[in-house]
Amino acid sequence: MIAEPVKLEAGLEIRYVDHPAEAAACFALMHELRPHLASSAEFIERWQRQVAVGYRLLALWRGTKPVALAGFRVQDNLIHGPHFYVDDLVTEAAARSTGYGQLLMDRLKAEGRALGCAKLVLDTPLTNTLGHRFYYRQGLLATALRFNTPL
């Protein structure tokens, strides 16, 4: 894993979210992607639970504000082997088409390679057509459908 923050142009920096205060700063942006999260406190509690089992949150910061973020974990299963699974990926609505998503995706690919993964995998809703266009531009291919049912 690449532990050092990466400084970019004009006050931009990519770094891990390692403290609850940083996670709290990410809540509004994560809420754009996950509107079912009711509060910052709920988000922080869930983030801490997931961190305990390998989840990491990487954010692109403009000053003290996150403008794009990605949550990921390394997984290993029979279909993909060890792979880099992206749980969450979002750029704030006002900052889309600025290249921030590309910067974050480039870093995610580098992180995955550094962690020994041969594949990056993510799920996205069928209705996320703008996201699909972005993923195709990043070299990702739609290779499966995921089915689920409430229990």
VENNOR-V608403 format. One record per run of one state. SS is the DSSP state (H for helix, E for strand, C for the rest). FROM is the first residue (numbers start at 1). TO is the last residue. If there is no record, write none. Layout:
ss=SS from=FROM to=TO
ss=SS from=FROM to=TO
This chain:
ss=C from=1 to=5
ss=E from=6 to=7
ss=C from=8 to=11
ss=E from=12 to=16
ss=C from=17 to=19
ss=H from=20 to=33
ss=C from=34 to=39
ss=H from=40 to=51
ss=C from=52 to=55
ss=E from=56 to=62
ss=C from=63 to=64
ss=E from=65 to=77
ss=C from=78 to=80
ss=E from=81 to=91
ss=C from=92 to=92
ss=H from=93 to=95
ss=C from=96 to=99
ss=H from=100 to=114
ss=C from=115 to=119
ss=E from=120 to=122
ss=C from=123 to=128
ss=H from=129 to=137
ss=C from=138 to=151
